[in-house]
Amino acid sequence: MKEFIDFVLQYGNLNQQQIDLISGKGREVVLHREEYFAEAGKVLKQVGFVIDGVMRICYYNNKGEEITKIFIEENHLLFNLDNVPLTEYIQAATDCRLLVFSVRDWKEISGTIVGWENIVQKIVTKALVQKLERVSPLVSQDATTRYLEFMEKYPTLVNRIPLAYIASYLGITQSSLSRIRKNIR
């Protein structure tokens, strides 16, 4: 919980009573590698905060191939408050520790703490900017350049997650990724 409170305090102020309210609502959950936080076709009924580990958002294309869209590291929120079924999976890429709030509790926090929506909006805006910085340039580059940029943008992930996930994210085969890694060492 301390990690989440410290994270939120970067975006706004909370008094002790507000911190106590938040602390009473969240529960810690452990997801082992490859376990799902959320599945496509289902409505996400909780808000998660990654305390430790790496999550990934992935989907299956029309050929049935698994495609990794983005990685989510520590100090990021996982949520969809639109109450519509997800089109993608949210899966643990490594063993993960999450702080989880039910949507009902999250809405209670939002309705009780003045300025909570503003804090959340700042968090979401920063996350969207990071996502755009990480995803956009990858589309038009050759595989080696994409991998080098991946290492630059996700420096802590290269040795933490399976190569299959990285290859999927880069849009290449695992054997191609192995060749690229061998050539740049």
Secondary structure, DSSP 8 states (H G I E B T S, - for coil): -HHHHHHHHTTS---HHHHHHHHHH-EEEEE-TT-EEE-TTSB--EEEEEEES-EEEEEE-TTS-EEEEEEE-SS-EE--TT-SB-SSEEEESS-EEEEEEEHHHHHHHHHHSTTHHHHHHHHHHHHHHHHHHHHGGGGGS-HHHHHHHHHHHSTTTTTTS-HHHHHHHHTS-HHHHHHHHHHH-
